[in-house]
Amino acid sequence: MSPHRPPVRCRWRRVVTASAAVLAVVGAPSPTPAPHPVPIRTTAPSESRAASRIVADAVPSAAVLRALPDAARRPGHLPRLVPTARTFELASRPGAPLTVYLDVTGHTVRDGLWVDSYGGGAAVEAPAYEEPGGRSPGVVSAREAAWIQQVWAGVADDFAAWDVNVTTIEPPESDLVRADDHDPRYGVRVVVTRAEPWTPRCDCSGLAWRGLFDDVGEVNRRNGIVWVFTGVLRSVPSWVAATASHEIGHAFGLRHHGVRTPGGAAQEYYTGRAPWAPIMGAPHLNPVVQWSRGDYAGADNDQDDLAVIGAHASPVRDDYPDDPGLLGIVPLRGFGSTVRGVIGPGDVDVFSVLVVRPGRYRIAVRPAVRPSALDVAVDVQSALGRRLAWVAPWTRRQDSVTSLGTDAKRTLRLGVGRHFIGITGAGQGDPQAGGYSSYGAIGAWEATVTRVR
């Protein structure tokens, strides 16, 4: 057991039962949203005051672009999550009260702050996303569809712990515009477009209006947009997804996570230390990109990202509570079947394995999306509470878009009876000495348990 990856003690109640099942999982497969908090504002902001809340975010530096691996510069086959025809049917949590609409189809803004501040009073026309060198404007190619799906998956994973629907389906205006202080259904439009749709350019990777998410009425209707410019991001899917989450974070009210150098100079965007970086910093150089509370060395902002988002968005109820004895058994469909769940802030997901044939079993848990904010740790215990294994590999940076070690695998000899498998988010080392805490290790996971013959 590495001293740098301390085990998380799970508050489990030991349950000893007999069962004829060979393998079973304790848990509820469909998480239920908690009641949605409705933030109350007594007065809506004026647009003149709101202009000071616009944030223009920096582009990746020349050094970061030079470090981009060739595979990301000239991506080959991107895996599709769904058939191409269903690209604009993606929804992470249909029916959720809050909506994040990833708009890659083009958008026109005719009034409001974006027109006044950047459009010079003229309508702002943002074209639909096209891959570099695309030859069929208005037609989504299979590669473009796969790219859109990968970006959607990355943003959805960043917000998987909350009752927020990240979608490519254009929603009705009522799901984006908040009518009044008591309207629980509203959201934000994320316009993803290749180039900035105005001149002169801001030379930025994205734009957002800080704190707009719960603004009401006409101010929200006219200005409830954040922008992501894929050209300066080299259309790298993970960079675009991280930038979209960064801009959405501003909409929730998040500020930048920067760092003070030993000489006292401030760096507004912290690039992190391999393999980690904060979403609200410069999430382009390292592949493990997470929400932060500024617990790293030299941090200039201790804003609690998860708490700020949680003040607007309800957490999803725990799909696998810490106490497995509270739930019935949901059988797996044979060995090798996949179990899925979501790790939220401070969460532990526990399921049980019932073995009637002793032998060697392989336990494999991985983030459901790559790259992901979730760095996995697995705790395997017997029914009586004896630890059989703690698995938390050392995570390292392969390149700016790929990490190694965020999954957890172990082959163990298991005897007859019930065994508990706990899944949680892991940190690594000391955040004050170049490591990172488990604070931001959230997201979706997939697990399999297979008998080794």
N, C-alpha and C positions, 0 to 999 in steps of 0.2 A: 504494500500500500504506500503510495507516494506521500510524503509529508506535505507536499505542495498541493495535493488534491484531497483535503480532509473529507471524510465521509459525513453525510448529512444524516443525523439521527432522526428517523421517521417515527412519528407518534402513531404507532400501529397497535391495535388491540389483537392479541394472539387468539386465533380461532382454530381449534382442533376438531375436525370432523372427518368422518369416513365417507367416501364416495366411490361409486363404480366408474365414474368418468375417468378417462385417461388424462385429459388435459382440459382445464376450464379456466375462465377468466372471471374475476369478480370485478364488477363495475357497471356503469350505465353508459351505453355507447352513444347516446344522444344528449349532449349538454343542454341545459335549460337556462335561458338568460335570467339574470336577476332583475328586479325592478329597476327601471331606468331613472336616474336622477335628472331632474329638470332644473338647470341653473336659472336663477332669477336675477334679472337685471332691471333696475327701476327705470333707467332711461337708456334709449338706444344711442349709440355714438353718432356724431355728425361726421359727414365725409371730410370736412376740413380737418378735424382732429385725427381722423383715421389715416390720412395720408402719411403721418409720421410713423405708422405701424408697418409700412411696406418694407420688406427685407429682400435685398438682392443678394443672392448667394454666389460665392466665388466658383470659378471653373477649376478643374484639376490642374495642378501645376505641371510645368514641362517635365520635371523630374518624375512625377507620378505617371505621366503619359509614356515616358521612356521605359518605365518599369512594367508597363502593361504587357502581358505575355502575348506571343504571336497568335496563340489560339483565340484570344479575345479580340485581337486586332482583325483577324480574318476568320471569324467563327465558321465552323463547318456546320454539321447537322445539329440543330437545336431540337431536343425532344419535345414532342407535342403532348400536352396533358389531355386534350380532347381533340376530336376531329376538327379540321380547319373550319368547317361550316358552323361549328358551335363556339367559335372564338368570342363572339359577341353575346354569349349566353352565360358567361361566367359570373357566379355570385358566391361569395364566401359564406354568407349567413343571411339567406333570404328572409325577409320579414323583420330584420333588425331595425330599431328606431333610427339609428344613425347610418348614413350612407356616404361612402367614398366612391365617387364615379370616376373611373379612369377613362377619360375621353381621348381616344386616339383617332377619331374620325374627322377632326377639324371642328373649329368653333369660331363664331363671330361675336365680338363684343362691341356694342354700339353706343354705350354710355357708361358713366361711372368713373371710378378712380383710375382704372387701367387705361381708359381712353384719355382722360385728362392728364395723367402723369407720364404715359409712355406713347400714347397714340397721337399726341398733338391735337387732340380734338376730333380726329378722324376715327372711323370704325377700325377696330383691330381684327384682322383676318388671320387666324392661325390655321395653316393647312394640316390635313391629316398626316399621320406618321407614315413615312416611307423609308424602307431600308436604304442605306447608301447605294447609289447606282440603280435604284429601282426603275423599271422601264414601263410600268403599267399604272400610271396615276389613277386612283379611284378603285383599283382592283387589289384585294389583299392576297398576296402570294402565300404559299404554304410556309415559306421561311418567315414572312412577316407575321403570320398567324402564330407560329411557334414562339417568336420573339414576344409578341403581345401576351401570350399565355405565361411565359416565364416572368415577365415584369409583374403581371397580375399576381402570380403565386408569391413572389417576393414581398409585395406590399401586403397581401392578405395575411402572410405569416407574421409580419411585424405587428399586425393588429388582431391576431387570432385570439388573444386572451380577453378581448372585449366584445361587447355586443354591437359590433360594427359590421356592416355589409360592404365589403370591397367588391365592386362589380364592374363589368364592361357593358352591362345592359343600361341603356340610357333611361334614367328614372323619370317619373313625372315631376314637374316643378315642385309639387308639394313635398316630395322627399328630399329636396335640396334647400328650399327656402323656408326659413322658420317664420311662421306667421306672427307669433307673439311670444311673450315670455313663457307661456304655459304650453306651447306647441312642442310635443315630445319627438316629432319626426322632422329631421332636417339633415343637412349634410354639406358636402363640398365637392365641387367639380375640379378634377385634376386634369388640366389640358396638357397632353403629352404631344409635342410637336417638334419637328426636326430643327427648326431655326427660330430665332426670335422674330415675332411678327411685326416689329416696329423699327423705325430708324430715327435717331441713331440708336444703336444697340446698347444694351446695358452690359454686354460681355459677361454674362452670368450663366450659371447652370440651371437656375430656377428663381422664381419669384413667389412671394407669399405676402399676405396681409396678416400680421401677427394677431391672434386672438379673434379671428373672424368667425370661428366655427359656430358659436351660439349667438351671433348677432341676429337681429330681427328685422323683418319687414323689408322696405325698399333698399336699405343699405346692404342687407344680405343678398337680395336679388341682383343688385347691380354689381356687387364686388366679390361675391362668394366663389372665387376662383383662385387656384394656385397653378403655377406654371412650371413645366419641366422641359428643358431644351436638350434634345437627344444628340444634336450634332457635336456640341462641345464635350459630351460624354462618350463620344465615339460609338454610340448606340450599344454599349456594353449592357446587357440586360440587368445584371446585378447592380451596376452603378446607377442605372435609370431608376430601378426599384428603390434603392437606398435614397436617392435624391427625392423621389416622390414622397417617401415616408418622412424625410427631412422637412419638406415643404408642408406636408399635412401636420407635422409636429408644430411648425410655426402657427398654423391655423388653430391648433389647440392652445396656443399661448407659450410654446417652448422657445427658449432663447438658445443661442449657440453655446456649445461646450468648447471652450478654448483652454489655453495653458499659458502660464507665466514662465518664461525662460529664466535660467539662473541669473542672467544679467538684469532681470526685472522687466524686460520687454514683453509685451502681451502678443500672443498669437491667437487670433479670433477663432480659427478653426483648428481644433486639435486633430492631428492625423493619426494619433494613437501610437501604440507600441506593438510590434508583431506578436501575435496575429490579430490584435484587437483594435477597434476604433469605435468612437461614439457616433450614433446616427446623426446627432445634432452637431457634430464636428465636421471633419472632412472625410467622409466614408469611402475613399477611393483607393487608398494604398493598402489596406488590410482586409481580409475576407470575413472575419468574425465581427460583425457590425451590430451594436446593441444600443438600446436606450440606456441612459446613464444618470447618475446622481452626483457626478463630479467627485468620485472617491479616489481618483488617480492623483499621482504626484503633480503638484503645480497647477491644479485645476483652478480656473478663475470663475467658475459658476457651479454652485452646489444645488441647483434646481433639481428637484426630484421628478424626472420625466414621467415615471409610471404614476405617481400621485397626481400630476397635472392632467394627464390623459384620463385617469380614473375619476377626476372631478367632473368630467363631461360624459364619459362613456361607462356604462355598467360592466362589471366583470361578468364573464360567462360562468355559470355555476360549475363547480368542479366535476369533471366527467368521471374521475376515479378518486373518490374521497380517501383520505389517509387511513380511515378505519374500514377495512374490507368486510368486517362482519356485519355492516349495516345493509349490505346489498345482496341480492340473489346472485346466482351463478349464470353467466352468459357463456355457453359452450363455444369453443372454437370449432371450426369445421376441419378437424384433422390437424396433424402436425404440419408445421410450416405455414399455417394460416397467419394473417397479419392482424395485429391489434393496433388501434390508432387512438391517439389522444392529444391533448393540448396542455402544455405546462404554462401556467400563469405565474404571476409574481409570487415568490415564496412557496410554490406549489410542490407537492409530491404526489405522483400517481402510482397507486399500488394495485397489482393484480396477482392472482394466485395460480399456481400450477399444481394440478393433482396428478401424481405419478403412480401407476400400478405396476409398471415394469421398471425396475431399477436399471440404470445405465448412464451413458454419457449423453448430455443434452447441451445443445448450443443455443445460447441466448444472445440475440442481436437486436440492438436498439439504435436507431439513427434518426436525425432530423428528417422530417418529411419533405423539406425543401432544401435545396442547395444552391448557393450558400444560405445559411440560416443564422439567426441570433442564438439559437439553442445549441449549447454545448452540453452534451448528455453525460450524466453519471447514473450508474445502476447499482443498486444495493440488493443482493440476494440473501435471503434469510430463511431459516427453517421455521416450521410452525411454532417451535418453542422459543424463537428469537435468537438463535445462534447464527451469527453472520457466516455465510458460506463464501461470499465474494463481494468486494467493492471494486467496481470497474469505472475508472475515469482516466482514460488515456491522456497523455500530455499532448496538447493541441499545438500545432505549429503551422506556420505560413508556408505554403508551397509557392504561391505567387499572389498578386493583388486580388485575385478573384477565387482562389482555391485554398482551402484549409485541409489539414489532415489531423484526425484525432477527435473530431466533434462527435463521432459515434462511439458506441461501447459494445464490445463483443467478448464473450467468454464461453468456453466449453467446460462444463462441470459434470462430475458424477453425482447424480441425484438418486436417493433411495426412495422407497415406497412412501407415499404420504403427500402432504401439502407443503408447498414452498411458496414464499412470497417474493415478488420482484417489485422493487420500488424504483421509479424513474423520477429524476429531478434535474434541474439545471446546475451546471458546474461552473466554478471559477477556476482560476489558475494562478498560483503564486500570490504575491503581495501586490495589491494595486498601487501601493506607494513605492514599489521597487520594480515597475515594469510589467507586473501581472495585471489581472483583472478579476473582479469579484463575480459572484454568481447572480448579482442583482438583475442584470439585463438578459439572463439566459432563459428566454421564454420562446414559445413557438410550438408547432405541431411535431409529433413524433410518430414513428412506426416501429413496431416490435414483432419479432418472431421467436418462437421457441421450437426447436427441431431436434428430434432424437437422432443422434449420430450412430449409424449402424456399423 
